[in-house]
Amino acid sequence: MNRIIKIAIDDIIINPSAQSQLLTKAAAERTPNIRVTGICEINDVLLITCEERGNGEEAVEYIFAPFESVNEDDVVAEIRDRYFSNFTFLGGFDVKKVKWALFAHNPDRETH
């Protein structure tokens, strides 16, 4: 099963926390439960593709966050730092000169 959730990019910029909560809730409360599998920026809308979660796959919290820098090495370092804090990078998108990302956070995931 494939679902697509649309979120206006302006809404993410204005209140990333609220949009993160909206996505987290939408994924957890759908029947069947879903997980984000990708993102695609089209004009002023972020299309978020979702698929059914597998058996035993836990729900995660989704977080929209701007990167601190647009420098390639800095972005790589931030993705790695977040990985070791149990955040999985799902994709990025541009808003003017700011790079944004969507992360999945699972505090119980074991990092390697």
C-alpha positions in Angstrom: 0.0 0.0 0.0 1.4 3.4 -1.0 0.2 6.7 0.5 1.3 10.3 -0.3 1.1 13.0 2.3 1.3 16.6 1.0 2.7 19.4 3.2 3.1 23.0 2.1 6.8 24.0 2.4 5.8 27.4 3.9 4.0 25.5 6.7 7.3 23.6 7.5 9.3 26.9 7.5 6.8 28.7 9.7 6.4 25.9 12.3 8.6 22.8 11.7 7.7 21.3 15.1 3.9 21.3 14.3 4.5 19.8 10.8 6.8 17.2 12.3 4.1 16.3 14.9 1.5 16.2 12.1 3.5 13.7 10.0 4.4 11.6 13.0 0.7 11.4 14.0 -0.5 10.7 10.5 1.9 7.8 10.1 1.1 6.3 13.5 -2.7 6.6 13.3 -3.3 5.4 9.8 -4.7 1.9 9.4 -2.6 0.1 8.5 0.3 2.0 10.1 2.7 3.6 7.6 6.3 4.8 7.5 7.9 7.4 5.3 9.9 6.0 2.4 10.8 9.2 0.5 10.2 12.9 -0.2 9.9 15.0 -3.3 9.8 18.7 -3.5 7.4 20.0 -6.2 7.0 23.8 -6.4 5.9 24.8 -2.9 4.8 21.4 -1.7 6.6 18.5 -0.2 5.3 15.2 -1.3 6.0 12.5 1.3 5.7 8.9 0.1 4.7 6.3 2.7 4.3 2.6 2.7 2.8 0.1 5.2 5.1 -0.7 8.1 6.3 -4.2 8.4 5.4 -6.6 11.2 7.2 -5.6 14.4 8.5 -2.4 12.8 8.2 0.3 15.5 6.7 3.8 14.9 9.2 6.6 14.8 9.0 10.3 15.3 9.5 12.5 12.2 11.5 15.7 12.4 11.9 18.5 9.9 15.1 20.5 10.5 17.2 23.0 8.7 20.9 22.2 8.3 23.2 24.6 10.0 25.3 25.1 6.9 25.0 24.6 3.1 28.6 23.4 2.9 28.8 19.7 1.7 31.2 18.6 4.4 29.2 20.3 7.2 26.0 18.6 6.0 27.7 15.2 5.9 29.0 15.8 9.4 25.5 16.8 10.7 23.9 13.7 9.1 26.5 11.5 10.8 26.1 13.3 14.1 22.4 12.8 14.0 22.8 9.2 13.0 24.7 8.5 16.2 21.8 10.1 18.1 19.4 7.7 16.5 18.2 9.9 13.7 17.9 8.5 10.2 18.2 10.9 7.3 15.2 10.4 4.9 15.8 13.2 2.4 16.5 16.8 1.9 14.9 19.8 0.1 15.9 23.4 -0.6 14.1 26.5 0.6 15.8 29.6 -0.9 19.4 29.3 0.3 18.6 27.0 3.2 18.9 23.2 3.1 16.2 21.3 5.0 16.0 17.7 6.0 13.4 15.1 7.1 14.7 12.7 9.8 13.2 9.7 11.5 14.0 9.5 15.2 13.9 6.2 17.0 15.5 6.5 20.4 15.5 2.7 20.8 17.5 2.0 17.6 20.9 0.5 18.1 23.7 2.4 16.3 26.7 0.6 14.9 
